Amino acid sequence: QMVGFPGTRGPGFDTAYMKPGTQNVCAKPHAIQVDQSGERYMNEASSYEHICQTMMERDAVVPAIPSWAIMDSQYMIKYPLHNKMGSRIPKGWRESGWLKEGNTIEELAEKIGVPPEKLRATVDRWNGFVDAGLDADFQRGCDREYQGYLGDHLAPQGPARTLGKIEKGPFYAVDVVPGDVDTYGGVMTDCEARVLKKDGSPFGNLYACGITTASPMGDVYPGAGASIGPSMTFGWIAARHAAGLGNQDLT
């Protein structure tokens, strides 16, 4: 299993995906993420590994790779996109076809190949949630302080940091694809950081720590740097054990 990071294939990048990913786009007001049927299907302010897991799960039911980040002109004026601030649209974005643009939601839907009536209904539903001050479908911005951190810090603390109507044209879309940051997988180790065979016995004098090992946090990835603490700790434990010092007195 991989730790995913959503990204978009913007022009001018040598690699397939850009960072920061589109998680930072869709978690802000005036933006949502939809699948290829035009439906919203996630809490866009979730942590990035959850976003990618949700994308892949959704894609098994409805085509969702790529998905689409949908935003309006308010977003383009207020927030960064692909390292750009302000309402001016770089010429290359349109020429490359990366940025899709429409004067209406229906026109935008035609350009990204989703049913216009479905995208219209999705946007109307989202705008209703914004009016109510609560995302009734996925509780965006309600769950953790982390979700508000990705939103608009000038807005009041709480769901308002991530809520904003998609109502002022032109309207825009960029594709969203899952990338990878890390792996949950790796070799199994014991409490002395020794690599284990299938039968659970130590594999000679072979030690491992960090992201070469199965994650001590299972399929959860708390965030950037989460592997550093276990790497340091089990690296130190491995060194002590290899030197014959033992670790029994460290509890």
Stockholm file with secondary structure:
# STOCKHOLM 1.0

chainA/1-251         QMVGFPGTRGPGFDTAYMKPGTQNVCAKPHAIQVDQSGERYMNEASSYEHICQTMMERDAVVPAIPSWAIMDSQYMIKYPLHNKMGSRIPKGWRESGWLKEGNTIEELAEKIGVPPEKLRATVDRWNGFVDAGLDADFQRGCDREYQGYLGDHLAPQGPARTLGKIEKGPFYAVDVVPGDVDTYGGVMTDCEARVLKKDGSPFGNLYACGITTASPMGDVYPGAGASIGPSMTFGWIAARHAAGLGNQDLT
#=GR chainA/1-251 SS CEEEEEECCCTTCSSSSCSSCTHHHHTSTTEEEECTTSCBCSCTTSCHHHHHHHHHHHHTTSCCSSEEEEEEHHHHHHSCBTTBCSSCCCHHHHHHTCSEEESSHHHHHHHHTSCHHHHHHHHHHHHHHHHHTSCTTTCTTTSCHHHHHTSCTTSCSSGGGTCCCCCSSSEEEEEEEEEEEEESCCBCBCTTCEEECTTSCEEEEEECCGGGBCCTTTTCCCSTTTTHHHHHHHHHHHHHHHTTCCSGGGC
#=GC SS_cons         CEEEEEECCCTTCSSSSCSSCTHHHHTSTTEEEECTTSCBCSCTTSCHHHHHHHHHHHHTTSCCSSEEEEEEHHHHHHSCBTTBCSSCCCHHHHHHTCSEEESSHHHHHHHHTSCHHHHHHHHHHHHHHHHHTSCTTTCTTTSCHHHHHTSCTTSCSSGGGTCCCCCSSSEEEEEEEEEEEEESCCBCBCTTCEEECTTSCEEEEEECCGGGBCCTTTTCCCSTTTTHHHHHHHHHHHHHHHTTCCSGGGC
//
